[in-house]
């Protein structure tokens, strides 16, 4: 899912909240499908998988330890990222996770969206 002409890539970093129970990849898939649509999972290795919702031009690189997701770096490539942002935020909230804007140019790494 590369950026389309005139579209900036937005990245969101999802991390488990304080004292959040371990979360499986399957739990993330269920929540993303509930809030965003069908999810395609592509396992890259034993410790990483891609989650994609094509209709939202959203994909997430999930870092996995055993059965549990440790973090997901989401890439939003849609001209209007609002629907994808809402889906990520709603899924994360349902799972007790936090979502932060991952902006390399910004010195403030703790911005929640």
C-alpha positions as CSV (number, residue, x, y, z in Angstrom):
1,X,0.0,0.0,0.0
2,X,2.2,2.8,-1.1
3,X,1.1,6.4,-0.9
4,X,-1.1,7.7,-3.8
5,X,-0.2,10.9,-5.6
6,X,-0.7,13.9,-3.3
7,X,-1.1,11.7,-0.2
8,X,1.2,11.8,2.8
9,X,1.9,8.6,4.7
10,X,0.7,8.8,8.3
11,X,2.1,6.4,10.9
12,X,0.5,5.4,14.2
13,X,2.2,3.4,16.8
14,X,-0.1,1.1,19.0
15,X,1.3,0.0,22.3
16,X,-0.4,-1.9,25.2
17,X,-1.7,0.3,28.0
18,X,-0.4,0.1,31.5
19,X,-1.5,-3.2,33.1
20,X,-3.2,-4.4,29.9
21,X,-3.5,-8.1,29.6
22,X,-1.4,-9.8,26.9
23,X,-3.2,-9.4,23.5
24,X,-3.1,-11.9,20.7
25,X,-2.9,-11.2,17.0
26,X,-6.4,-12.8,16.6
27,X,-7.8,-10.4,19.1
28,X,-6.5,-7.5,17.0
29,X,-7.9,-9.0,13.9
30,X,-11.4,-9.3,15.4
31,X,-11.3,-5.7,16.6
32,X,-10.0,-4.3,13.3
33,X,-12.6,-6.2,11.4
34,X,-15.3,-4.9,13.8
35,X,-14.3,-1.3,13.3
36,X,-12.7,-1.2,9.8
37,X,-13.6,-4.2,7.6
38,X,-12.0,-7.4,6.4
39,X,-8.4,-7.9,7.5
40,X,-5.7,-9.9,5.6
41,X,-2.9,-11.2,7.8
42,X,0.5,-12.0,6.2
43,X,3.0,-13.6,8.5
44,X,6.5,-12.3,7.7
45,X,8.3,-14.3,10.3
46,X,7.7,-15.9,13.7
47,X,8.0,-12.5,15.3
48,X,6.2,-10.3,12.8
49,X,3.0,-10.1,10.7
50,X,1.3,-7.6,8.4
51,X,-2.3,-6.7,9.0
52,X,-4.1,-5.0,6.1
53,X,-7.5,-3.5,5.5
54,X,-7.4,-2.7,1.8
55,X,-10.6,-0.6,1.7
56,X,-9.0,1.8,4.2
57,X,-5.5,1.7,2.7
58,X,-4.3,0.7,6.1
59,X,-1.7,-1.8,7.1
60,X,0.0,-2.5,10.3
61,X,3.3,-4.2,11.1
62,X,2.7,-6.3,14.2
63,X,5.7,-7.3,16.4
64,X,4.8,-10.6,18.1
65,X,6.4,-12.5,21.0
66,X,5.0,-16.0,21.2
67,X,1.2,-15.5,20.9
68,X,1.2,-11.9,22.1
69,X,1.4,-8.7,20.1
70,X,4.0,-6.3,21.6
71,X,3.4,-3.3,19.3
72,X,1.9,-2.4,15.9
73,X,3.2,0.3,13.6
74,X,0.2,1.3,11.4
75,X,0.7,3.0,8.0
76,X,-2.2,5.0,6.6
77,X,-2.0,5.9,2.9
78,X,-5.5,7.2,2.2
79,X,-6.1,10.8,1.1
80,X,-8.5,11.1,4.0
81,X,-7.0,9.1,6.9
82,X,-9.9,9.7,9.2
83,X,-11.8,6.4,8.7
84,X,-8.5,4.4,9.1
85,X,-7.5,6.4,12.2
86,X,-11.0,5.8,13.7
87,X,-10.7,2.1,13.1
88,X,-7.2,1.9,14.7
89,X,-8.3,4.0,17.7
90,X,-11.5,2.1,18.3
91,X,-9.8,-1.3,18.0
92,X,-7.0,-0.2,20.4
93,X,-9.4,1.3,22.9
94,X,-11.4,-2.0,23.0
95,X,-8.2,-3.9,23.7
96,X,-6.8,-1.4,26.3
97,X,-4.1,-0.2,24.0
98,X,-2.8,3.3,23.3
99,X,-2.2,4.9,19.9
100,X,0.5,7.5,19.3
101,X,1.4,9.5,16.2
102,X,4.7,8.2,15.0
103,X,6.2,11.3,13.5
104,X,10.0,11.2,12.8
105,X,10.1,14.9,12.4
106,X,8.4,15.7,15.7
107,X,10.5,15.8,18.8
108,X,7.4,15.0,21.0
109,X,7.0,11.2,20.8
110,X,4.2,11.1,23.4
111,X,1.4,12.6,21.3
112,X,-1.8,10.5,21.6
113,X,-4.3,10.6,18.7
